[in-house]
Amino acid sequence: MTKGGMESVEVFTTEGKGRGLKAQKEFLPGDVIFAEPAYAAVVFDSLTHVICHTCFKRQERLHRCGQCKFAHYCDRTCQRAAWLNHKNECSAIKRHGKAPSENIRLAARILWKIEREGSGLSEGCLVSIDELQNHVDSFGEEEKKELRVDVESFLEFWPPQCQQFGMQFISHIFGVISCNGFTLSDQRGLQAVGVGIFPNLCQANHDCWPNCTVVFNNGNHEAVRSMFHTQMRIELRALNKISPGDEITVSYVDFLNLSEERRKQLKKQYYFDCACEHCKKQLKDDLMLAVKAGESKPSADTVKEVIQLSKDTLEKINKARMEGHYHEVVKLCRDCLAKQEPVLGDTNIYLLRILSIASEVLSYLQMFEEAADYAKRMVDGYLKIYHPNNAQLGMAVMRAGVTHWHAGLIEAGHGLICKAYAILLITHGPSHPITKDLEVMRVQTEMELRMFQQNEFMYYKMREAALKNQKIQVMPEPSNENAPSLFHKKE
């Protein structure tokens, strides 16, 4: 079954897994299998004033809707593009007196679209909203209670003059949002800023070692009249060669967890038991739990003790980060690493987590040399665990490259930036803002590297002078969140 621009894939059904997607032709790494605009999408409650409600870009100054005073936009172009979806919402917010939560807003946008177009197949969609999985029957008591609260809040917000839907169908929509909501990120891809429903993407099944990745592209509305004008969309991109007839898979969770942990997370959030090869055979678990090799191998009790210490330290670190006590974070990381290093192997996930936090926070504090050392060790570990074309690996390598560059380690910095660029060309594509930023860095570091190779002394002199005259670029403040996960799950 194919439809409007979706000729490269077909929906198929398998016993045990339900619906899935199959490739209809060959794809190579980096190929876009399909791009899909959101069926409906909203900005998170906490970010409604700083994120554009149309393209989900973070902007310094946004234009506010003069009617409801709630929606914010980059400019008139984004505001005009939003009107079809915002029109009903605008009057409903004015009538209600305030904007409801993101879940209610998203459900309302979906139902207004159904009111306009019907609930059958929309143009370019492989399945209708009616056919999407809701898993309401699998909800636990707490989830059922949250669902009832959401439905009640929705009915208070939903205008009486609009089409009225039955309780069962409204519950279905909330179930769809809970299980199929896709995380939307800002233009740098570093922060989750909203949630959307993409019916075609929902058909792709999970695999912990997938052959595809999904990237959110905020579009390019600045080139409205040019051939380069693109709308906000997700892009499903191939990570390796895919042959006709192969199932298309994506990963719903970060791979950097033990197979048992990933399976627990998938069962809790998506109500299925992962039977992928990496989970069945517990592939890479040995690397993620590696202990120090050598003659004096640490005892099982010592390993258990250090892992418990690592877990306790990560909790303390999260608390200190939330409060902005970054020097305290650094101290906790150094103390923990001193205990981990004689016991845990270079690919142990507890060691890698501490190295990642230490490198990020030290970079922010402009202690670049120490940060670079930790970042290099983190990347060396990641390269042995992650799929070679994993987006999170690419972002980590990019961060390590920038840290080395700031530390004046130009050769290592340029090498890491080139490596990150090669990964992100596949996962994000050449036109994504992150890849474009990385290309600028690659050119700059290449130029500096040539200068360094020609005259090392002059390179350091010029660098010193440049740093005196120009404040070094401050790294972004460390985020308390992990990189945005693929699907948004209401907490």
Steps between C-alpha positions, in 0.01 A plus 500: 500500500651834395358849480596853385880531511540182706575267207837396646341309792206270560309403813501130585368296792687232693381272777610623841627839381192634323554756223843599372667666203692330219733663247377492140839591354868510595626772733857600584627660825371857526213455252168654607246217493216746552432842647173558683337821630329478839134399504483726807764643735529729805773673699560377859320699773827623654634645171197665338655850524844416358425250219319579174166315492537435125860395430608420861817710473632675808508877442603801707189707427175347385179665376199421719154423360299819562177305559577224753836646624619139530649389167842640401661513155831588334330747263197555275601207276478254790183666632323472162614137462354421844157656453317193366605300809487789748165655401279270711759482778517881514129548562485200738781647715323837512171332600671274757700787650836320482690244295469139621793255528698378198315164498160670485620745234638218284181292532294807410714571191461137385122512547465838323689350207264199503206745511639673188618195304334193651685218675575301185834497318656844467704583192842332517403284802532123494257455790219705650490642854227243575743216427788617722573293812375649829584219750228635734412139593859454627494811723567450871282661770711817517491543121124444491458767769713746297295416190173580683643835618615581145161415350317713762736796439456457126118511527522825701721653227319365192253761365129405496457623138767258370431139393445285808693171527421195715696428818648183350640686198641783717668234720639339183660833399663542843626141480650572156675809639635302796644219287582673172591860586828591330745737672565823308831676561623856445708586192823387670350164586616531862177566687158335483251784444173338394307192399335401171312214336645354178279207389744352244793505743279319756502196267877447534572228755774517762839331488780577746745490205281663231567558131344849507500814710252784528599865503273799553558774245352839590473598133610818325225758487745784432520388137123513449508585131801291409535137402667438838187575702428199722242444771556357846522122472665183625741318270548124518860440390682172421798416727633219283415330172135385490383258231148477352284289734706580813303617803564863591577541871575788737605499866248636751763517779868586541722197435740598781320284758523132585261281298296423815459874571399574141244218507352629829472851357338376177251284692407786733466767231395310188347178639707243309782256572799581283616189314771666288828314455691738729253436785467125446876445485580787743750631245733774629388440862847361575656827378252712697585309819875464428739487796868588501703232321839383627658271755328645806140479380265671751273273706126479430431676835733790409330540161154495662614761755639735231187469283281586802728797574463608134118483522498700827741757350281543189205584728710759689624643168143542371406690818808726476436567128137592566624758751773627262785396735740408219821505706335249735417284194868506396611394849247213506618383154871511594441310826288239323750456213781444753298206640383373158830505309677213684187281477286569190594440135525780241160415349309460829185714472531631859851628425384644164209685663731671749755584225221652288372723784854600605601602145179698443511690831876569486457638145229732628736614778769555230735242651557365151814290538357278773166490315676390178669207677166374634324563166761294311457205736121529476510496117744204493249303712196611297666395172522141626134489608283712268404427140763687289227725355314576824379862533580518874851373428540772235388771744738370771794494255412855390500620862836330560642663186389848607645442849840400354491801268436734793783330691741587216538133405445579135604167345273287720223764483500509119506118480198467732307775321560321165382171653187664641431666164516162321246350745261798498499518119330159516278551806399865444584573136701791351225765535430455874612800716724275715680361194538850355653624828734203500609568142599858602701356792662242273620769257622723786692222677649383170636849440638519854653153467687604185632805682602279796686255272686780322609686813402366841652792692316761289173307530510517882605866493206590273263288709616673819450843342156403368390379843616822664308716253192286474322322781510127434169356391320374810359151473123470552391451860489127577153358454339298776332286235636226282489554126137499386373143470315394188147463633352730761347322798289697744671467839 
